[in-house]
Amino acid sequence: MPVTVPHFDTAFFRSALGRFATGVTVVTAETADKQPVGLTVSSFNSVSLEPPLILWSLSKSSSSLPHIQASQGYVVHVLSAAQVKLARRFAYGSQTDRFTDQPLSRTPGGLLMLADECSAWFACRHYAQHDAGDHVVLIGAVEDCARTANLPLIYHAGDFDLTPNNLPLSQA
């Protein structure tokens, strides 16, 4: 049942949500005809350790949604603080432009992934999805993952956090 809040200020709500700092990810998958699809996502979170589950959400209006839903699985790349250009690249423009000259690789399970060294990555198969307002919440069963010592890219108040506080202590 939809919840309606009378006289709700959407811009204020969005601004309030921006007070919560999040990491930045790029999600990659392949279409049915093996074309790469990817996008920048900041709505990522852990769900469960047993079984290992993560979640992220995607707008129902996203042209990537049907491709992600039809894919065999996807990889969530947690971007490092040095990957702002990659975050912007996968946030804007056409799918073709996002992957032009972009080095790609495969997870041990065969899913398409970025070859760039991120802070972490999670290879997932579809576990569940739920309609939630104007988004779909996708829950992935993690089949493989890796991490590095790279600090994560942070998104806060509508932009990337590139303050000295997001630098290693040796550089602050």
Contacts in CASP RR format, 6 or more apart in sequence:
PFRMAT RR
TARGET T0000
AUTHOR 0000-0000-0000
METHOD contacts of the structure
MODEL  1
MPVTVPHFDTAFFRSALGRFATGVTVVTAETADKQPVGLTVSSFNSVSLE
PPLILWSLSKSSSSLPHIQASQGYVVHVLSAAQVKLARRFAYGSQTDRFT
DQPLSRTPGGLLMLADECSAWFACRHYAQHDAGDHVVLIGAVEDCARTAN
LPLIYHAGDFDLTPNNLPLSQA
2 133 0 8 1.000
18 156 0 8 1.000
18 157 0 8 1.000
18 158 0 8 1.000
19 156 0 8 1.000
19 157 0 8 1.000
20 156 0 8 1.000
21 154 0 8 1.000
21 155 0 8 1.000
21 156 0 8 1.000
21 161 0 8 1.000
22 42 0 8 1.000
22 43 0 8 1.000
22 44 0 8 1.000
22 154 0 8 1.000
22 155 0 8 1.000
22 156 0 8 1.000
23 42 0 8 1.000
23 44 0 8 1.000
23 78 0 8 1.000
23 79 0 8 1.000
23 152 0 8 1.000
23 153 0 8 1.000
23 154 0 8 1.000
23 155 0 8 1.000
24 40 0 8 1.000
24 41 0 8 1.000
24 42 0 8 1.000
24 78 0 8 1.000
24 79 0 8 1.000
24 83 0 8 1.000
24 87 0 8 1.000
24 152 0 8 1.000
24 153 0 8 1.000
24 154 0 8 1.000
24 155 0 8 1.000
24 160 0 8 1.000
25 40 0 8 1.000
25 41 0 8 1.000
25 42 0 8 1.000
25 44 0 8 1.000
25 56 0 8 1.000
25 76 0 8 1.000
25 77 0 8 1.000
25 78 0 8 1.000
25 79 0 8 1.000
26 38 0 8 1.000
26 39 0 8 1.000
26 40 0 8 1.000
26 41 0 8 1.000
26 76 0 8 1.000
26 77 0 8 1.000
26 79 0 8 1.000
26 86 0 8 1.000
26 87 0 8 1.000
26 90 0 8 1.000
26 114 0 8 1.000
26 118 0 8 1.000
27 38 0 8 1.000
27 39 0 8 1.000
27 41 0 8 1.000
27 56 0 8 1.000
27 68 0 8 1.000
27 74 0 8 1.000
27 75 0 8 1.000
27 76 0 8 1.000
27 77 0 8 1.000
28 36 0 8 1.000
28 37 0 8 1.000
28 38 0 8 1.000
28 74 0 8 1.000
28 75 0 8 1.000
28 77 0 8 1.000
28 104 0 8 1.000
28 111 0 8 1.000
28 112 0 8 1.000
28 113 0 8 1.000
28 114 0 8 1.000
29 36 0 8 1.000
29 37 0 8 1.000
29 38 0 8 1.000
29 67 0 8 1.000
29 68 0 8 1.000
29 71 0 8 1.000
29 72 0 8 1.000
29 73 0 8 1.000
29 74 0 8 1.000
29 75 0 8 1.000
29 111 0 8 1.000
29 112 0 8 1.000
30 36 0 8 1.000
30 37 0 8 1.000
30 71 0 8 1.000
30 72 0 8 1.000
30 111 0 8 1.000
30 112 0 8 1.000
31 37 0 8 1.000
31 67 0 8 1.000
31 70 0 8 1.000
31 71 0 8 1.000
32 67 0 8 1.000
32 70 0 8 1.000
35 95 0 8 1.000
36 95 0 8 1.000
36 98 0 8 1.000
36 99 0 8 1.000
36 104 0 8 1.000
36 112 0 8 1.000
37 64 0 8 1.000
37 67 0 8 1.000
37 68 0 8 1.000
37 71 0 8 1.000
37 95 0 8 1.000
38 64 0 8 1.000
38 90 0 8 1.000
38 95 0 8 1.000
38 98 0 8 1.000
38 99 0 8 1.000
39 58 0 8 1.000
39 62 0 8 1.000
39 64 0 8 1.000
39 90 0 8 1.000
39 91 0 8 1.000
39 98 0 8 1.000
40 87 0 8 1.000
40 88 0 8 1.000
40 90 0 8 1.000
40 91 0 8 1.000
41 56 0 8 1.000
41 57 0 8 1.000
41 58 0 8 1.000
41 76 0 8 1.000
42 155 0 8 1.000
43 56 0 8 1.000
43 57 0 8 1.000
43 58 0 8 1.000
43 135 0 8 1.000
44 54 0 8 1.000
44 55 0 8 1.000
44 56 0 8 1.000
44 76 0 8 1.000
44 78 0 8 1.000
45 54 0 8 1.000
45 55 0 8 1.000
45 56 0 8 1.000
46 53 0 8 1.000
46 54 0 8 1.000
46 55 0 8 1.000
47 53 0 8 1.000
47 54 0 8 1.000
47 55 0 8 1.000
47 139 0 8 1.000
51 141 0 8 1.000
52 141 0 8 1.000
52 142 0 8 1.000
52 145 0 8 1.000
53 127 0 8 1.000
53 139 0 8 1.000
53 140 0 8 1.000
53 141 0 8 1.000
53 142 0 8 1.000
54 76 0 8 1.000
54 122 0 8 1.000
54 124 0 8 1.000
54 139 0 8 1.000
54 140 0 8 1.000
54 142 0 8 1.000
55 137 0 8 1.000
55 138 0 8 1.000
55 139 0 8 1.000
55 140 0 8 1.000
56 76 0 8 1.000
56 137 0 8 1.000
56 138 0 8 1.000
57 132 0 8 1.000
57 135 0 8 1.000
57 136 0 8 1.000
57 137 0 8 1.000
57 138 0 8 1.000
58 64 0 8 1.000
58 65 0 8 1.000
58 68 0 8 1.000
58 135 0 8 1.000
58 136 0 8 1.000
58 138 0 8 1.000
59 65 0 8 1.000
59 134 0 8 1.000
59 135 0 8 1.000
60 131 0 8 1.000
60 133 0 8 1.000
60 134 0 8 1.000
60 135 0 8 1.000
60 136 0 8 1.000
61 134 0 8 1.000
64 95 0 8 1.000
65 136 0 8 1.000
68 74 0 8 1.000
68 138 0 8 1.000
69 126 0 8 1.000
69 129 0 8 1.000
69 136 0 8 1.000
71 126 0 8 1.000
72 111 0 8 1.000
72 125 0 8 1.000
73 111 0 8 1.000
73 123 0 8 1.000
73 124 0 8 1.000
73 125 0 8 1.000
73 126 0 8 1.000
74 111 0 8 1.000
74 124 0 8 1.000
74 140 0 8 1.000
75 107 0 8 1.000
75 111 0 8 1.000
75 112 0 8 1.000
75 113 0 8 1.000
75 114 0 8 1.000
75 121 0 8 1.000
75 122 0 8 1.000
75 123 0 8 1.000
75 124 0 8 1.000
76 121 0 8 1.000
76 122 0 8 1.000
76 124 0 8 1.000
77 113 0 8 1.000
77 114 0 8 1.000
77 116 0 8 1.000
77 118 0 8 1.000
77 120 0 8 1.000
77 121 0 8 1.000
78 118 0 8 1.000
78 119 0 8 1.000
78 120 0 8 1.000
78 121 0 8 1.000
78 122 0 8 1.000
78 152 0 8 1.000
79 86 0 8 1.000
79 87 0 8 1.000
79 118 0 8 1.000
79 119 0 8 1.000
79 152 0 8 1.000
79 153 0 8 1.000
80 117 0 8 1.000
80 118 0 8 1.000
80 119 0 8 1.000
80 148 0 8 1.000
80 150 0 8 1.000
80 151 0 8 1.000
80 152 0 8 1.000
80 153 0 8 1.000
81 150 0 8 1.000
81 151 0 8 1.000
81 152 0 8 1.000
81 153 0 8 1.000
81 154 0 8 1.000
81 162 0 8 1.000
81 166 0 8 1.000
81 167 0 8 1.000
82 150 0 8 1.000
82 153 0 8 1.000
83 116 0 8 1.000
83 118 0 8 1.000
83 153 0 8 1.000
84 153 0 8 1.000
84 160 0 8 1.000
84 162 0 8 1.000
86 114 0 8 1.000
86 116 0 8 1.000
87 153 0 8 1.000
87 160 0 8 1.000
89 97 0 8 1.000
89 98 0 8 1.000
89 102 0 8 1.000
90 98 0 8 1.000
102 114 0 8 1.000
103 114 0 8 1.000
103 115 0 8 1.000
103 116 0 8 1.000
104 112 0 8 1.000
104 113 0 8 1.000
104 114 0 8 1.000
104 115 0 8 1.000
105 113 0 8 1.000
105 114 0 8 1.000
105 115 0 8 1.000
106 112 0 8 1.000
106 113 0 8 1.000
107 113 0 8 1.000
107 121 0 8 1.000
107 123 0 8 1.000
107 143 0 8 1.000
107 144 0 8 1.000
108 123 0 8 1.000
108 144 0 8 1.000
109 123 0 8 1.000
109 143 0 8 1.000
109 144 0 8 1.000
111 123 0 8 1.000
113 121 0 8 1.000
113 123 0 8 1.000
114 121 0 8 1.000
117 148 0 8 1.000
117 150 0 8 1.000
118 148 0 8 1.000
118 150 0 8 1.000
119 147 0 8 1.000
119 148 0 8 1.000
119 150 0 8 1.000
119 151 0 8 1.000
119 152 0 8 1.000
119 153 0 8 1.000
120 145 0 8 1.000
120 146 0 8 1.000
120 147 0 8 1.000
120 148 0 8 1.000
120 152 0 8 1.000
121 145 0 8 1.000
121 146 0 8 1.000
122 142 0 8 1.000
122 144 0 8 1.000
122 145 0 8 1.000
123 142 0 8 1.000
123 143 0 8 1.000
123 144 0 8 1.000
123 145 0 8 1.000
124 140 0 8 1.000
124 141 0 8 1.000
124 142 0 8 1.000
124 143 0 8 1.000
125 140 0 8 1.000
125 141 0 8 1.000
125 143 0 8 1.000
126 138 0 8 1.000
126 140 0 8 1.000
126 141 0 8 1.000
127 139 0 8 1.000
127 140 0 8 1.000
127 141 0 8 1.000
128 138 0 8 1.000
128 139 0 8 1.000
128 140 0 8 1.000
129 136 0 8 1.000
129 137 0 8 1.000
129 138 0 8 1.000
129 139 0 8 1.000
130 136 0 8 1.000
130 137 0 8 1.000
130 139 0 8 1.000
131 137 0 8 1.000
151 166 0 8 1.000
151 167 0 8 1.000
151 168 0 8 1.000
153 160 0 8 1.000
153 161 0 8 1.000
154 160 0 8 1.000
154 161 0 8 1.000
154 166 0 8 1.000
155 161 0 8 1.000
164 171 0 8 1.000
164 172 0 8 1.000
165 172 0 8 1.000
END
